[in-house]
Amino acid sequence: DAGVIQSPRHEVTEMGQEVTLRCKPISGHNSLFWYRQTMMRGLELLIYFNNNVPIDDSGMPEDRFSAKMPNASFSTLKIQPSEPRDSAVYFCASSRRDRARETQYFGPGTRLLVL
Amino acid sequence: DAKTTQPNSMESNEEEPVHLPCNHSTISGTDYIHWYRQLPSQGPEYVIHGLTSNVNNRMASLAIAEDRKSSTLILHRATLRDAAVYYCILRDGNNYGQNFVFGPGTRLSVLP
């Protein structure tokens, strides 16, 4: 299996621009998670989906952030408009099921820099 | 989620065993103990997990205290590739929809 695929791997944009991050989970996995990692706050869960339905988006910073999962093999995280404080590494992860003993498989991350 | 406490950093010599401790004194009976690690410039990767009994896999061993208030991740022979941040995480088996809460972890340095 190719693992979790994220694109782009690096993104540099200017403040105010729209940014879209993409994720393809492992085939057959029913749960998908978006995390953000910064030096100050570490790894934080932003939102997760179960069977393509958003279950918990309490970690989404504000209305500028939105996430969708139109089908089982694709998800997007959008920031509009972007701000310098959004600079971080964004990870997507997937698991077979949303159960406590299930392993989460992480993608390589998208490194976002907002100037 | 119950909270975990880990040392900020540890150091080991190559090819020696490493014992990474984790305290979780408020663990509940249904909490699974997960260990993940994050190599430089990579996403976190699964290492091992357990509930009550000690666990072994090709990467490591997990020793869980009898009262479950602490656990130790054991790398039997550290290699340079094992230099990473190691996260100890609890996840409630009775609470569907809970997710991993990553603390600061332990940064392991491996000396040649």
Interface residues (C-beta under 8 A of the other chain):
Chain A: V4 F33 G42 L43 E44 L45 Y48 N50 I55 D56 F91 A93 D98 R99 A100 R101 T103 Q104 Y105 F106 G107 P108 G109
Chain B: T30 D31 Y32 Y36 Q42 G43 P44 E45 Y46 H49 L51 Y87 R91 D92 G93 N94 N95 Y96 G97 Q98 N99 F100 V101 F102 G103 P104
